[in-house]
Amino acid sequence: MSTRKATAVWEGSLKEGSGRVSLGSGAFEGTYSFRSRFEEGAGTNPEELIGAAHAGCFSMALSAGLGRAGFTPKRIRTEAKVHLEKVGDAFRITHIDLATEAEVPKIDAKTFQEQAEAAKKGCPVSAALAGVQIALSARLVG
């Protein structure tokens, strides 16, 4: 199978320094800082990147599961909210809220919910984040 890579470089102290992250594919490169991670500053942050990875992985896993069940989705849109909170003396990702909307012709609500739950459990990023509580809200549209 494949191995993916990303690179991060940080320069300076925690609060005054800054960093740059880049994907090995070259598809994304961006800056990050204390402000972009813990406040509302410009740039990205590790939690946002985890959210993007989780939303993408979940959407693909849902599409795969629906396909195996005989359904072809027209569109799946997933948002991941990654919650970073102070727990004791350290910061932790405490939970992730996945919210997905999918347009899937000829599927009933019960089957769709079952497929969404299976995708949440089967997505490789969900498995990698098994130590974090993951909530799912799945809505059929269209």
C-alpha positions as CSV (number, residue, x, y, z in Angstrom):
1,M,0.0,0.0,0.0
2,S,1.0,3.6,0.0
3,T,2.9,5.8,2.5
4,R,2.0,9.5,2.6
5,K,4.2,12.2,4.0
6,A,3.9,15.8,5.2
7,T,6.6,18.1,6.5
8,A,6.5,20.8,9.2
9,V,9.2,23.3,10.0
10,W,8.9,25.5,13.2
11,E,11.2,28.5,13.8
12,G,11.3,30.4,17.1
13,S,9.6,30.2,20.4
14,L,6.1,28.9,20.9
15,K,4.3,32.2,21.1
16,E,6.5,34.4,18.8
17,G,7.6,31.7,16.3
18,S,5.9,30.4,13.2
19,G,5.9,27.4,11.1
20,R,5.2,26.1,7.6
21,V,3.5,22.8,6.7
22,S,3.5,21.1,3.3
23,L,2.0,18.0,1.9
24,G,4.4,15.6,0.1
25,S,2.2,15.7,-3.0
26,G,2.7,19.5,-3.2
27,A,-1.1,20.0,-3.2
28,F,-0.9,22.3,-0.1
29,E,1.6,24.4,1.7
30,G,0.7,26.9,4.5
31,T,1.8,28.7,7.5
32,Y,0.8,28.1,11.1
33,S,1.5,29.9,14.4
34,F,0.5,30.1,18.0
35,R,-2.3,32.5,17.0
36,S,-3.6,30.3,14.2
37,R,-3.8,27.3,16.6
38,F,-4.9,28.7,19.9
39,E,-6.5,32.0,18.9
40,E,-8.0,33.2,15.6
41,G,-4.9,34.2,13.7
42,A,-4.3,33.7,10.0
43,G,-2.9,30.4,8.8
44,T,-3.7,26.8,9.4
45,N,-3.1,24.5,12.4
46,P,-2.7,20.8,13.0
47,E,-6.3,20.3,14.2
48,E,-7.7,21.9,11.0
49,L,-5.5,19.5,8.9
50,I,-6.7,16.5,10.9
51,G,-10.3,17.7,10.3
52,A,-9.7,17.9,6.6
53,A,-8.1,14.4,6.6
54,H,-11.0,13.0,8.6
55,A,-13.8,14.6,6.5
56,G,-12.1,13.4,3.3
57,C,-11.6,9.9,4.6
58,F,-15.1,9.6,6.0
59,S,-16.7,10.8,2.7
60,M,-14.7,8.3,0.7
61,A,-15.5,5.5,3.2
62,L,-19.2,6.3,3.0
63,S,-19.1,6.4,-0.8
64,A,-17.4,2.9,-0.8
65,G,-19.9,1.4,1.6
66,L,-22.8,2.8,-0.3
67,G,-21.4,1.4,-3.5
68,R,-21.0,-2.1,-2.0
69,A,-24.6,-1.9,-0.8
70,G,-25.7,-1.1,-4.4
71,F,-26.1,2.7,-4.1
72,T,-24.3,5.4,-6.0
73,P,-24.1,8.7,-4.2
74,K,-24.5,11.9,-6.2
75,R,-22.7,14.0,-3.6
76,I,-21.4,13.7,-0.1
77,R,-20.3,16.7,1.9
78,T,-18.7,16.2,5.3
79,E,-17.5,18.8,7.9
80,A,-15.3,17.8,10.8
81,K,-15.0,20.0,13.8
82,V,-11.9,19.1,15.8
83,H,-12.1,20.3,19.4
84,L,-8.8,21.3,21.1
85,E,-9.1,21.9,24.8
86,K,-6.9,22.3,27.8
87,V,-7.1,19.2,29.9
88,G,-5.0,19.5,33.1
89,D,-1.6,21.0,32.1
90,A,-1.8,19.9,28.5
91,F,-3.9,20.5,25.4
92,R,-5.8,17.6,23.9
93,I,-8.1,16.9,21.0
94,T,-11.1,16.0,23.1
95,H,-13.6,15.1,20.5
96,I,-14.5,15.4,16.8
97,D,-17.9,16.2,15.4
98,L,-18.5,14.8,11.9
99,A,-21.5,16.2,10.1
100,T,-22.3,14.8,6.7
101,E,-25.0,15.5,4.1
102,A,-25.4,13.1,1.2
103,E,-27.6,12.9,-1.9
104,V,-28.1,9.2,-2.5
105,P,-30.9,8.2,-5.0
106,K,-33.1,5.3,-4.0
107,I,-31.8,4.7,-0.5
108,D,-34.0,4.7,2.6
109,A,-33.1,6.7,5.8
110,K,-32.4,3.6,7.9
111,T,-30.0,2.1,5.4
112,F,-28.3,5.4,4.9
113,Q,-27.7,5.8,8.7
114,E,-26.3,2.3,8.9
115,Q,-23.9,3.0,6.1
116,A,-22.8,6.3,7.7
117,E,-22.1,4.6,11.0
118,A,-20.2,1.9,9.3
119,A,-18.1,4.5,7.4
120,K,-17.4,6.3,10.7
121,K,-16.1,3.0,12.2
122,G,-14.3,1.8,9.0
123,C,-12.6,5.0,7.9
124,P,-8.8,4.6,8.5
125,V,-8.5,8.1,9.9
126,S,-11.3,7.3,12.4
127,A,-9.4,4.2,13.4
128,A,-6.2,6.2,13.8
129,L,-8.1,8.6,16.1
130,A,-9.6,5.9,18.2
131,G,-8.6,7.6,21.4
132,V,-10.9,10.5,20.6
133,Q,-14.7,10.6,20.9
134,I,-16.2,10.9,17.5
135,A,-19.8,12.0,17.1
136,L,-21.7,11.7,13.8
137,S,-24.7,13.6,12.4
138,A,-25.7,12.2,9.1
139,R,-28.5,13.7,6.9
140,L,-29.9,12.5,3.7
141,V,-30.7,15.3,1.3
142,G,-32.2,15.6,-2.2
